[in-house]
Amino acid sequence: MKRKRWKWAGIIAGGTAVAVAATAYALTYTGTNIFPNKDKHHAMLRLEDIGAGGEYGTPEGLGKLRAVLEYIESEDIPFQMAVIPRSISLGNDGVWQERGIDDPQPDAVTQSLVRLLRQAEDNGGALGMHGYTHQYGDTVMKGGGQNSGTGYEFKVPGASETKDTGYAAARIESSLAAFERAGLRPAFWESPHYRDTRAQEKVFRSYVGILYEPDLFSLRSFKDMNMYESRNTYGQDSLGSVYVPAPLSYITDDASVDKLLRKAKTYDGLASLFFHPFLEFPALEPVKGADGRTLMKDGLPVYRYKGDGSPSKLHKIVEGLSREGYRWLSLNEVVPFTPAHRVTLPLGTAADDVLLGDVTGSGHADVVVREAHRISVIPGDYDLPRNRPQAAAQVWLKAEFPPQERMLLADMDADGRQDLVAYDPGTGAISVSRADDGRFAAPVSAGTLSAGIDRLLPMREQNGETALLASRDGSLSLIAYEDGRFAASAERLAALPADAALYAGRFLSKDRDDALYASSSEGGLSIVPANAENSSGQSPVAVTGFVLKKGEQLLIGDTDGDGLDDLVAYAAKTGVWRVYANEGGGRFEPLDNAYGPWAAGRSRIGIAADFDGNGKTDIAAYDARSRALDLSLSFRTPRPTP
């Protein structure tokens, strides 16, 4: 059973520790998004110590675990699972037992565990690395400390090497490799028993952006999460990290359930708790067939909750928090984005020189940089760990482009790779450079457009073809593309106010892009249907539920993968990102939590793209002074339909 770790003596002895924590709190207090979950009745559930040993080391144990997961899923409760990748324990017979999800030839029990974990991911569960073995050593320790789930892995008494940063790096690398071998993606790291050194935590934060554990150097962890904007320097630099605590702690017996529910009545912070699923096992019974034998499914015995009317510990928690008005959220709702990689761009790169799109066909967004005499590409690869060195810039095209020429990326030949489109507003000349293997082909003329176009954006039509949205002299038009050339005449869609800022995206339909413009003179945002066949004469659709505040940058993208583009407002000064989910028909609803502070700085430019290719739009901030493009990735899922 996990021991309580809210002992400040674990940091420094006695009352001095509280002073240290209070000082750290004062130093980290920003006043910006400081308690994002305050008074919102957010609840979170983390299932603790899940591995291929102990209570889950038999088919019966895994069958019971499946029954617990099925109950949680039936209640539409998002959940997290702290996974011990490798289980090591000393049996009562004196024989060491060891198995893990990284076994080259896993046994039937391990295969069943991996299958359950994959199903949990498919059903919206977020998995995390709970150390590597959650123990240390190969000798008997006091209190069974040599066994996974019971033992310490870091800061082990009498084992000085377990305090080293190199040891910490080796353990998290082993854990990451185990998840990869099993085909699983970790969403967070949690140190066993929350025990490690501050230097080791900096190592963990360099590998993964979220630590699902309290920040013991901040009093904020007694109520809410803590976000750092500091630079992580173990390996490739990266920006920021998030600590998510479990202030409601964990359950040991019925009395602790009652204590938790009493606290919840007046609690105003993040109601995050962790729970050991084996505590539910006494409330389960096997499901018998007509022959009296226990039914089997996918190689595991089938269990269900007993129908005797006595609620289990988890049932009591779920029902009690529901009565108090709490709403269960996933980790990726509480933290809308995960701090991720940093990409360093070539010297002298301005924000206007940066284009993002999949030009390699890998699914990840590549960074395309316009330089004086060439176009360079930094291939995107944003899998874990986040501190991997990124690929060097590659020269894809040597060519001279006049300074006034504008560039954009668009897949003009539907081959899954975005091509380079260049437009000269002085002459109206437009060309396309096809993306090929490791290069852009030489520019080829694609016709002549009207000169003086203010804004030119790619848009996907209902038939899947790519066209261009163009604004010029207060008029919004659609320019078709066919047989390698853009149409000489454009289809006028609507009049635009003089101060309109133009965007394209899937705002009204999942099948095609439409236009959106922001106008201070009109006091808001409007959507213009951009299907030339039926949009003529249609009035713009006013956007409701969203207001762009002074100083904020507007970004567009599908942050939850539901097929409709959302709105993101980035306040560079404070580093706060507000996400508004697209509810259809021009209606947008803010997420409960803003993200940040992350990437604060007046000179930073916000960018949106699907960097990691998971179908969800991520965010980035570029600082031309440091040439750093910092990424935070989205793993959100669509909101359930009420």
C-alpha positions as CSV (number, residue, x, y, z in Angstrom):
1,M,0.0,0.0,0.0
2,K,1.3,3.4,-0.9
3,R,2.6,5.4,2.1
4,K,1.6,9.0,2.7
5,R,4.2,11.4,1.5
6,W,2.9,14.7,2.7
7,K,5.7,14.9,5.2
8,W,7.7,18.0,4.7
9,A,10.5,16.3,6.7
10,G,11.1,14.4,3.5
11,I,12.4,17.7,2.0
12,I,14.0,19.3,5.1
13,A,13.5,18.7,8.8
14,G,10.8,20.2,10.9
15,G,9.2,23.6,10.6
16,T,12.0,24.9,8.4
17,A,10.5,22.9,5.6
18,V,7.2,24.8,5.7
19,A,9.2,28.0,5.5
20,V,11.1,26.7,2.5
21,A,7.8,25.6,0.8
22,A,6.2,29.0,1.6
23,T,9.2,30.8,0.0
24,A,9.0,28.5,-3.0
25,Y,5.3,29.3,-3.3
26,A,6.0,33.0,-3.2
27,L,8.7,32.7,-5.9
28,T,6.4,30.7,-8.2
29,Y,3.3,32.7,-7.7
30,T,2.4,34.6,-10.8
31,G,-1.2,35.5,-10.3
32,T,-1.9,34.2,-13.8
33,N,-4.0,31.0,-14.0
34,I,-2.6,30.3,-10.6
35,F,-5.4,28.0,-9.4
36,P,-7.1,26.8,-12.6
37,N,-9.4,24.3,-10.9
38,K,-10.5,26.5,-8.0
39,D,-14.2,26.2,-7.2
40,K,-14.9,24.2,-10.4
41,H,-15.7,20.8,-8.7
42,H,-13.2,19.0,-10.9
43,A,-12.5,15.4,-9.9
44,M,-9.7,13.1,-11.2
45,L,-9.2,9.4,-10.7
46,R,-5.8,7.7,-10.9
47,L,-5.6,3.9,-10.7
48,E,-2.4,3.1,-8.9
49,D,0.3,0.4,-9.1
50,I,-0.9,-1.5,-12.2
51,G,1.7,-4.1,-13.2
52,A,2.2,-7.7,-14.2
53,G,2.8,-8.9,-10.6
54,G,1.3,-8.8,-7.2
55,E,-2.5,-8.6,-7.2
56,Y,-2.5,-8.5,-11.0
57,G,0.0,-11.4,-11.5
58,T,-2.7,-14.0,-12.2
59,P,-5.5,-14.4,-14.7
60,E,-8.0,-14.1,-11.9
61,G,-6.5,-10.8,-10.7
62,L,-6.5,-9.4,-14.3
63,G,-10.1,-10.6,-14.7
64,K,-11.1,-8.6,-11.6
65,L,-9.1,-5.6,-12.8
66,R,-11.1,-5.7,-16.1
67,A,-14.4,-5.8,-14.1
68,V,-13.3,-2.6,-12.3
69,L,-12.4,-0.9,-15.5
70,E,-15.7,-1.9,-17.1
71,Y,-17.5,-0.3,-14.1
72,I,-15.5,3.0,-14.4
73,E,-16.1,3.1,-18.2
74,S,-19.9,2.4,-17.7
75,E,-20.0,5.5,-15.6
76,D,-18.3,7.6,-18.3
77,I,-15.5,8.4,-15.9
78,P,-12.2,9.4,-17.4
79,F,-9.4,7.7,-15.7
80,Q,-5.6,7.5,-15.5
81,M,-3.5,4.4,-14.8
82,A,-0.1,4.5,-13.1
83,V,1.7,1.5,-14.7
84,I,4.7,-0.3,-13.3
85,P,6.4,-1.5,-16.5
86,R,8.4,-4.3,-14.9
87,S,7.3,-6.2,-11.8
88,I,10.0,-7.8,-9.5
89,S,9.1,-9.5,-6.3
90,L,10.4,-12.2,-3.9
91,G,8.0,-15.0,-3.4
92,N,7.2,-16.7,-0.1
93,D,9.2,-19.7,-1.5
94,G,12.3,-17.5,-1.7
95,V,12.2,-17.5,-5.5
96,W,12.4,-14.1,-7.4
97,Q,9.6,-13.5,-9.8
98,E,10.0,-11.0,-12.7
99,R,8.0,-10.1,-15.7
100,G,7.2,-6.9,-17.6
101,I,5.6,-5.4,-20.6
102,D,9.0,-5.2,-22.2
103,D,9.6,-8.9,-22.1
104,P,10.8,-10.1,-25.5
105,Q,8.5,-13.2,-25.2
106,P,5.8,-12.2,-22.7
107,D,3.9,-14.9,-20.9
108,A,0.1,-15.2,-21.1
109,V,-0.5,-13.0,-18.0
110,T,1.7,-10.2,-19.4
111,Q,0.0,-10.4,-22.8
112,S,-3.4,-10.1,-21.0
113,L,-2.2,-7.1,-19.1
114,V,-0.9,-5.4,-22.2
115,R,-4.3,-6.1,-23.9
116,L,-6.2,-4.5,-21.0
117,L,-3.9,-1.5,-21.1
118,R,-4.4,-1.0,-24.8
119,Q,-8.2,-1.3,-24.4
120,A,-8.0,1.3,-21.6
121,E,-6.2,3.7,-24.0
122,D,-8.8,3.0,-26.7
123,N,-11.5,3.9,-24.2
124,G,-10.0,7.2,-23.2
125,G,-7.8,6.1,-20.3
126,A,-4.4,7.9,-19.9
127,L,-1.5,5.7,-19.0
128,G,1.6,6.8,-17.1
129,M,5.0,5.5,-16.1
130,H,5.1,4.7,-12.4
131,G,8.8,4.4,-12.2
132,Y,10.3,1.4,-14.0
133,T,10.2,-1.4,-11.3
134,H,8.9,0.6,-8.3
135,Q,11.6,-1.1,-6.2
136,Y,15.3,-1.4,-6.0
137,G,17.9,-4.1,-5.6
138,D,17.9,-7.9,-5.4
139,T,18.1,-8.5,-1.6
140,V,15.5,-8.7,1.1
141,M,14.6,-5.4,2.5
142,K,12.6,-4.3,5.6
143,G,8.8,-4.4,5.0
144,G,9.1,-6.1,1.7
145,G,10.8,-3.1,0.1
146,Q,12.4,-5.4,-2.5
147,N,9.0,-5.9,-4.1
148,S,7.5,-3.8,-6.8
149,G,4.7,-1.6,-5.6
150,T,6.0,-1.6,-2.0
151,G,9.6,-0.6,-2.4
152,Y,11.3,2.6,-3.2
153,E,13.0,3.2,-6.5
154,F,14.7,6.6,-5.9
155,K,16.3,8.0,-2.8
156,V,16.5,4.5,-1.4
157,P,18.1,4.5,2.1
158,G,21.7,3.1,2.0
159,A,21.8,3.2,-1.9
160,S,23.4,6.5,-2.8
161,E,23.3,5.8,-6.5
162,T,19.5,6.0,-6.4
163,K,19.9,9.7,-5.9
164,D,21.9,10.3,-9.1
165,T,20.5,12.0,-12.1
166,G,22.1,9.4,-14.4
167,Y,20.3,6.7,-12.5
168,A,17.0,8.6,-12.9
169,A,17.6,9.0,-16.7
170,A,18.3,5.3,-17.1
171,R,15.1,4.3,-15.2
172,I,12.8,6.6,-17.2
173,E,14.5,5.5,-20.4
174,S,13.8,1.9,-19.5
175,S,10.2,2.8,-18.7
176,L,9.8,4.6,-22.0
177,A,11.3,1.7,-23.9
178,A,8.9,-0.7,-22.2
179,F,5.9,1.3,-23.2
180,E,7.1,1.5,-26.7
181,R,7.7,-2.3,-26.9
182,A,4.1,-2.8,-25.7
183,G,2.7,-0.4,-28.2
184,L,1.6,2.0,-25.5
185,R,2.0,5.8,-25.0
186,P,2.7,7.2,-21.6
187,A,1.0,10.5,-20.8
188,F,2.8,11.2,-17.5
189,W,5.5,10.2,-15.1
190,E,5.0,9.5,-11.4
191,S,7.8,8.7,-9.0
192,P,7.1,5.7,-6.7
193,H,5.8,7.0,-3.4
194,Y,6.5,10.5,-4.7
195,R,10.1,10.0,-3.6
196,D,13.0,11.4,-5.6
197,T,15.4,14.3,-5.5
198,R,14.7,17.7,-7.0
199,A,17.5,17.2,-9.5
200,Q,16.0,13.9,-10.6
201,E,12.6,15.6,-11.1
202,K,14.3,17.9,-13.5
203,V,15.5,14.9,-15.4
204,F,12.0,13.4,-15.5
205,R,10.6,16.8,-16.7
206,S,13.1,16.8,-19.5
207,Y,11.8,13.4,-20.8
208,V,8.0,14.0,-20.4
209,G,6.0,17.2,-19.8
210,I,3.6,16.1,-17.1
211,L,4.5,14.8,-13.6
212,Y,1.4,13.3,-12.0
213,E,2.6,14.0,-8.5
214,P,2.7,16.9,-6.1
215,D,5.3,19.6,-6.3
216,L,6.7,19.3,-2.8
217,F,8.4,22.7,-3.2
218,S,5.1,24.5,-3.6
219,L,2.2,24.8,-1.2
220,R,0.0,25.1,-4.2
221,S,0.1,21.2,-4.4
222,F,-2.3,21.1,-1.4
223,K,-5.0,22.5,-3.7
224,D,-4.1,22.5,-7.3
225,M,-1.6,21.8,-10.1
226,N,1.6,23.8,-10.6
227,M,3.1,24.9,-13.9
228,Y,6.7,25.8,-14.6
229,E,8.0,27.8,-17.5
230,S,11.6,27.0,-16.7
231,R,13.8,25.6,-19.4
232,N,14.6,21.8,-19.1
233,T,18.2,21.2,-19.9
234,Y,18.8,17.4,-19.6
235,G,19.4,16.5,-23.2
236,Q,17.8,18.7,-25.9
237,D,16.4,21.9,-24.3
238,S,12.6,22.1,-23.9
239,L,10.2,24.6,-22.2
240,G,8.0,24.1,-19.2
241,S,6.5,21.3,-17.2
242,V,3.3,20.6,-15.2
243,Y,2.9,19.0,-11.7
244,V,-0.6,17.5,-11.1
245,P,-1.1,16.4,-7.5
246,A,-3.7,14.2,-5.9
247,P,-4.7,16.3,-2.9
248,L,-7.4,14.0,-1.8
249,S,-4.8,11.3,-1.4
250,Y,-5.8,7.6,-1.4
251,I,-8.1,5.0,0.0
252,T,-7.2,2.3,2.6
253,D,-10.6,1.3,4.1
254,D,-14.2,2.4,4.5
255,A,-13.2,5.0,7.1
256,S,-10.9,6.7,4.6
257,V,-13.8,6.8,2.0
258,D,-15.9,8.6,4.6
259,K,-13.1,11.0,5.4
260,L,-12.6,11.8,1.7
261,L,-16.3,12.5,1.1
262,R,-16.5,14.7,4.2
263,K,-13.6,16.8,2.9
264,A,-15.2,17.0,-0.5
265,K,-18.2,18.8,0.9
266,T,-16.2,22.0,1.5
267,Y,-13.2,21.4,-0.8
268,D,-12.5,24.1,-3.4
269,G,-9.4,22.7,-5.1
270,L,-8.7,19.9,-7.6
271,A,-10.4,16.8,-6.2
272,S,-7.8,14.4,-7.5
273,L,-7.3,11.0,-5.8
274,F,-5.6,7.7,-6.5
275,F,-7.1,4.3,-5.9
276,H,-5.8,0.8,-5.8
277,P,-8.2,-1.4,-7.9
278,F,-7.5,-4.5,-5.8
279,L,-9.5,-2.8,-3.0
280,E,-12.6,-3.6,-5.1
281,F,-11.8,-7.3,-5.5
282,P,-13.8,-8.4,-2.4
283,A,-16.9,-6.8,-4.0
284,L,-16.6,-9.0,-7.1
285,E,-17.8,-12.5,-7.9
286,P,-17.2,-14.8,-10.9
287,V,-19.8,-15.1,-13.6
288,K,-20.8,-18.7,-14.0
289,G,-22.1,-20.5,-17.1
290,A,-24.9,-23.1,-17.2
291,D,-22.3,-25.8,-16.4
292,G,-21.3,-24.0,-13.2
293,R,-17.9,-23.0,-14.5
294,T,-16.6,-19.5,-14.6
295,L,-17.0,-17.9,-18.0
296,M,-13.9,-16.9,-19.9
297,K,-13.4,-13.9,-22.2
298,D,-10.1,-13.2,-24.1
299,G,-8.3,-15.7,-21.9
300,L,-9.4,-14.2,-18.6
301,P,-12.2,-15.2,-16.2
302,V,-15.2,-12.9,-16.2
303,Y,-16.1,-11.1,-12.9
304,R,-18.9,-8.7,-11.9
305,Y,-20.0,-6.8,-8.9
306,K,-22.1,-8.7,-6.4
307,G,-25.8,-7.9,-6.5
308,D,-26.2,-7.9,-2.7
309,G,-26.8,-4.1,-2.6
310,S,-23.7,-3.2,-0.6
311,P,-21.7,-0.5,-2.5
312,S,-18.0,-1.0,-2.9
313,K,-15.4,1.6,-1.9
314,L,-15.2,2.9,-5.4
315,H,-19.0,3.0,-5.9
316,K,-19.2,5.1,-2.7
317,I,-16.7,7.5,-3.9
318,V,-18.3,7.9,-7.4
319,E,-21.8,8.3,-5.9
320,G,-20.7,10.6,-3.1
321,L,-18.7,13.0,-5.4
322,S,-21.6,13.0,-7.8
323,R,-24.0,14.1,-5.0
324,E,-21.6,17.0,-4.2
325,G,-21.7,18.1,-7.8
326,Y,-18.2,17.0,-8.9
327,R,-17.4,16.3,-12.5
328,W,-14.8,13.7,-13.5
329,L,-12.2,15.0,-15.9
330,S,-9.3,13.4,-17.7
331,L,-5.7,14.5,-17.3
332,N,-5.8,16.0,-20.8
333,E,-8.8,18.1,-19.9
334,V,-7.3,19.5,-16.7
335,V,-4.1,20.1,-18.6
336,P,-5.3,20.9,-22.2
337,F,-1.8,20.6,-23.7
338,T,1.4,18.7,-22.7
339,P,4.7,20.7,-22.8
340,A,6.8,18.9,-25.4
341,H,9.8,19.5,-27.7
342,R,11.9,22.5,-28.7
343,V,13.1,23.0,-32.3
344,T,16.0,25.4,-32.9
345,L,15.7,27.3,-36.3
346,P,18.4,28.7,-38.5
347,L,20.1,31.9,-37.5
348,G,18.2,35.0,-38.5
349,T,14.8,33.2,-39.0
350,A,11.9,35.6,-38.5
351,A,8.4,34.5,-37.7
352,D,7.2,35.3,-41.2
353,D,9.9,32.9,-42.6
354,V,8.4,29.9,-40.8
355,L,5.8,27.6,-42.5
356,L,4.4,24.5,-40.9
357,G,3.0,21.5,-42.7
358,D,3.6,17.8,-43.6
359,V,5.9,18.0,-46.6
360,T,7.6,14.7,-45.9
361,G,4.4,12.6,-45.7
362,S,5.3,11.3,-42.3
363,G,2.1,12.6,-40.7
364,H,4.1,15.0,-38.4
365,A,4.3,18.7,-39.2
366,D,7.6,19.7,-40.6
367,V,9.2,23.1,-40.2
368,V,9.8,24.8,-43.5
369,V,12.1,27.9,-43.3
370,R,12.5,30.5,-46.0
371,E,16.1,31.7,-46.1
372,A,17.8,34.2,-48.4
373,H,18.7,31.8,-51.2
374,R,17.0,28.5,-50.3
375,I,14.1,26.7,-48.6
376,S,15.1,24.5,-45.7
377,V,13.1,21.8,-44.0
378,I,13.5,20.4,-40.5
379,P,11.6,17.1,-40.6
380,G,9.1,16.6,-37.8
381,D,9.5,13.8,-35.3
382,Y,7.8,14.5,-32.0
383,D,7.4,11.2,-30.3
384,L,8.8,10.7,-26.8
385,P,11.1,11.5,-25.2
386,R,10.9,15.2,-25.6
387,N,14.6,15.8,-25.0
388,R,15.7,14.0,-28.2
389,P,17.8,16.1,-30.6
390,Q,15.7,17.1,-33.6
391,A,17.0,16.5,-37.1
392,A,19.2,19.1,-38.7
393,A,17.8,21.4,-41.3
394,Q,17.9,20.1,-44.8
395,V,18.1,22.2,-48.0
396,W,15.1,21.3,-50.1
397,L,15.2,24.0,-52.7
398,K,17.9,26.4,-53.9
399,A,16.1,29.4,-55.5
400,E,15.8,33.1,-55.3
401,F,12.4,34.4,-54.2
402,P,11.8,38.2,-54.3
403,P,11.2,39.7,-50.8
404,Q,7.6,40.7,-51.6
405,E,6.7,37.1,-52.7
406,R,4.4,35.4,-50.2
407,M,4.5,31.7,-49.5
408,L,2.1,29.1,-48.2
409,L,1.9,25.3,-47.9
410,A,-0.9,23.3,-49.5
411,D,-1.3,19.8,-50.9
412,M,-2.1,20.6,-54.5
413,D,-1.8,17.1,-55.9
414,A,-3.5,15.1,-53.1
415,D,-0.5,12.9,-52.5
416,G,-0.4,13.5,-48.7
417,R,2.5,16.0,-48.9
418,Q,2.1,19.7,-48.8
419,D,3.6,21.7,-51.6
420,L,5.2,25.1,-51.7
421,V,3.0,27.8,-53.3
422,A,4.5,31.3,-54.0
423,Y,2.5,34.4,-55.0
424,D,3.9,37.8,-56.1
425,P,1.3,40.5,-55.1
426,G,3.0,42.9,-57.5
427,T,2.6,40.9,-60.7
428,G,-0.1,38.3,-59.6
429,A,2.3,35.5,-60.7
430,I,1.8,32.3,-58.7
431,S,3.9,29.1,-58.8
432,V,3.9,25.7,-57.2
433,S,6.9,23.6,-56.1
434,R,5.9,20.0,-55.6
435,A,7.1,18.2,-52.5
436,D,9.1,15.1,-53.4
437,D,11.4,12.8,-51.5
438,G,13.7,15.1,-49.7
439,R,13.2,18.1,-52.0
440,F,10.9,20.6,-53.5
441,A,10.8,20.5,-57.3
442,A,11.7,23.6,-59.2
443,P,8.8,26.2,-59.2
444,V,6.3,25.8,-62.0
445,S,4.0,28.5,-63.0
446,A,0.4,27.9,-61.9
447,G,-1.2,30.9,-63.7
448,T,-1.7,34.6,-62.9
449,L,-4.0,35.9,-60.2
450,S,-5.1,39.5,-59.5
451,A,-2.3,41.7,-58.2
452,G,-2.5,43.2,-54.8
453,I,-4.2,40.3,-52.9
454,D,-3.9,41.1,-49.2
455,R,-4.3,37.6,-47.8
456,L,-4.1,34.2,-49.5
457,L,-5.0,31.0,-47.7
458,P,-5.3,27.3,-48.7
459,M,-8.7,25.7,-48.2
460,R,-10.1,22.2,-48.7
461,E,-13.3,22.0,-50.7
462,Q,-16.0,19.5,-50.3
463,N,-14.7,17.3,-53.1
464,G,-11.3,17.1,-51.3
465,E,-9.6,19.4,-53.8
466,T,-7.6,22.4,-52.7
467,A,-8.5,26.0,-53.6
468,L,-7.4,29.4,-52.3
469,L,-9.2,32.0,-50.3
470,A,-8.3,35.5,-51.2
471,S,-9.0,38.9,-49.7
472,R,-8.5,42.0,-51.8
473,D,-9.9,45.5,-51.5
474,G,-12.5,44.4,-48.9
475,S,-13.8,41.5,-50.9
476,L,-13.5,37.8,-50.1
477,S,-13.1,35.4,-53.1
478,L,-12.6,31.7,-53.8
479,I,-10.0,30.7,-56.4
480,A,-10.3,27.3,-57.9
481,Y,-7.4,25.0,-58.9
482,E,-7.6,22.5,-61.8
483,D,-5.1,20.8,-64.1
484,G,-2.2,22.5,-62.4
485,R,-3.4,26.0,-62.7
486,F,-5.4,28.5,-60.7
487,A,-8.5,30.0,-62.2
488,A,-8.0,33.5,-63.7
489,S,-11.3,34.7,-62.4
490,A,-12.4,34.3,-58.7
491,E,-15.8,33.5,-57.2
492,R,-16.8,36.4,-54.9
493,L,-18.1,35.1,-51.6
494,A,-18.6,38.2,-49.4
495,A,-17.6,41.7,-48.6
496,L,-15.2,42.1,-45.7
497,P,-14.7,45.0,-43.3
498,A,-11.5,47.0,-43.8
499,D,-9.9,45.7,-40.6
500,A,-10.8,42.0,-41.2
501,A,-8.2,39.4,-40.3
502,L,-8.8,36.3,-42.4
503,Y,-8.6,32.6,-41.4
504,A,-9.7,29.3,-43.0
505,G,-10.9,26.1,-41.3
506,R,-13.6,23.5,-40.8
507,F,-16.0,25.7,-38.8
508,L,-19.4,24.6,-40.0
509,S,-18.7,21.3,-41.7
510,K,-16.3,18.4,-41.3
511,D,-16.2,18.0,-45.1
512,R,-14.9,21.4,-46.2
513,D,-13.2,24.5,-45.1
514,D,-15.0,27.9,-44.6
515,A,-13.7,31.4,-44.1
516,L,-13.6,33.1,-40.7
517,Y,-12.7,36.8,-40.2
518,A,-12.1,38.8,-37.0
519,S,-13.0,42.5,-37.0
520,S,-12.7,45.0,-34.3
521,S,-15.1,47.4,-36.1
522,E,-17.8,44.7,-36.1
523,G,-16.9,43.6,-32.6
524,G,-16.4,39.9,-33.1
525,L,-15.8,37.0,-35.4
526,S,-17.9,35.8,-38.4
527,I,-17.9,32.7,-40.5
528,V,-18.4,32.9,-44.3
529,P,-19.4,29.6,-46.0
530,A,-16.8,29.2,-48.7
531,N,-18.5,26.6,-50.9
532,A,-18.8,28.5,-54.2
533,E,-21.7,26.4,-55.4
534,N,-24.1,27.4,-52.6
535,S,-22.6,30.3,-50.7
536,S,-23.5,33.1,-53.0
537,G,-25.7,35.6,-51.1
538,Q,-25.5,33.8,-47.7
539,S,-25.0,36.1,-44.8
540,P,-22.0,35.5,-42.5
541,V,-22.6,33.4,-39.4
542,A,-21.8,35.3,-36.3
543,V,-19.5,33.5,-33.8
544,T,-21.0,33.2,-30.4
545,G,-19.3,32.3,-27.1
546,F,-15.9,33.7,-28.0
547,V,-14.4,37.2,-27.5
548,L,-10.8,37.9,-28.5
549,K,-9.3,40.1,-25.8
550,K,-6.9,42.9,-26.5
551,G,-3.3,41.7,-27.1
552,E,-4.4,38.1,-27.8
553,Q,-3.4,36.2,-30.9
554,L,-6.1,34.0,-32.6
555,L,-5.1,30.5,-33.7
556,I,-7.3,27.9,-35.5
557,G,-7.2,24.2,-35.2
558,D,-9.0,20.9,-34.3
559,T,-7.6,20.5,-30.8
560,D,-9.7,17.4,-29.9
561,G,-9.8,15.5,-33.2
562,D,-13.6,15.8,-33.7
563,G,-13.3,17.1,-37.2
564,L,-14.3,20.7,-36.4
565,D,-11.8,23.5,-35.9
566,D,-11.6,25.2,-32.5
567,L,-10.5,28.6,-31.5
568,V,-7.4,29.3,-29.4
569,A,-6.6,32.7,-27.9
570,Y,-2.9,33.2,-26.9
571,A,-1.9,36.1,-24.7
572,A,1.8,36.2,-25.3
573,K,2.4,38.7,-22.5
574,T,1.1,36.3,-19.8
575,G,1.6,33.0,-21.6
576,V,-2.1,31.9,-21.1
577,W,-3.8,30.0,-23.9
578,R,-7.7,29.9,-23.9
579,V,-9.3,27.1,-25.9
580,Y,-12.9,27.3,-27.2
581,A,-14.4,24.0,-28.4
582,N,-16.4,24.2,-31.6
583,E,-20.0,23.1,-30.8
584,G,-21.2,23.6,-34.4
585,G,-23.3,26.3,-36.0
586,G,-20.9,29.1,-35.0
587,R,-21.1,28.3,-31.3
588,F,-18.0,27.9,-29.3
589,E,-17.6,26.9,-25.6
590,P,-14.5,27.6,-23.5
591,L,-12.7,24.7,-21.9
592,D,-13.0,24.7,-18.1
593,N,-9.3,25.3,-17.8
594,A,-7.0,27.7,-19.7
595,Y,-3.4,26.4,-20.3
596,G,-0.4,28.1,-18.9
597,P,1.4,30.2,-18.1
598,W,3.6,28.7,-20.8
599,A,5.7,30.5,-23.4
600,A,5.2,33.9,-22.0
601,G,6.9,36.8,-23.7
602,R,5.7,39.8,-25.7
603,S,7.9,38.9,-28.7
604,R,6.6,35.4,-29.0
605,I,4.3,34.4,-31.9
606,G,1.7,31.6,-31.5
607,I,1.4,28.9,-34.1
608,A,-1.0,26.0,-34.4
609,A,-0.4,22.7,-36.3
610,D,-0.7,19.0,-35.8
611,F,2.9,18.4,-35.0
612,D,2.8,14.8,-33.9
613,G,0.3,13.5,-36.5
614,N,-2.4,12.3,-34.0
615,G,-5.2,14.2,-35.8
616,K,-5.3,16.9,-33.0
617,T,-4.0,20.4,-33.4
618,D,-1.1,21.3,-31.2
619,I,0.3,24.8,-30.2
620,A,3.7,26.3,-30.5
621,A,5.3,29.6,-29.7
622,Y,8.2,31.0,-31.7
623,D,10.8,33.4,-30.2
624,A,12.9,34.9,-33.0
625,R,15.5,36.2,-30.6
626,S,16.4,32.7,-29.3
627,R,15.3,31.0,-32.5
628,A,13.3,28.6,-30.4
629,L,10.1,27.0,-31.5
630,D,8.5,25.5,-28.4
631,L,5.8,22.9,-28.7
632,S,2.9,21.7,-26.5
633,L,0.9,18.8,-27.8
634,S,-2.8,18.0,-27.6
635,F,-4.2,14.6,-26.5
636,R,-7.7,15.8,-25.8
637,T,-10.7,13.8,-26.9
638,P,-14.0,15.3,-27.9
639,R,-16.5,16.2,-25.2
640,P,-19.1,13.6,-24.6
641,T,-22.5,14.5,-26.0
642,P,-24.9,15.4,-23.1
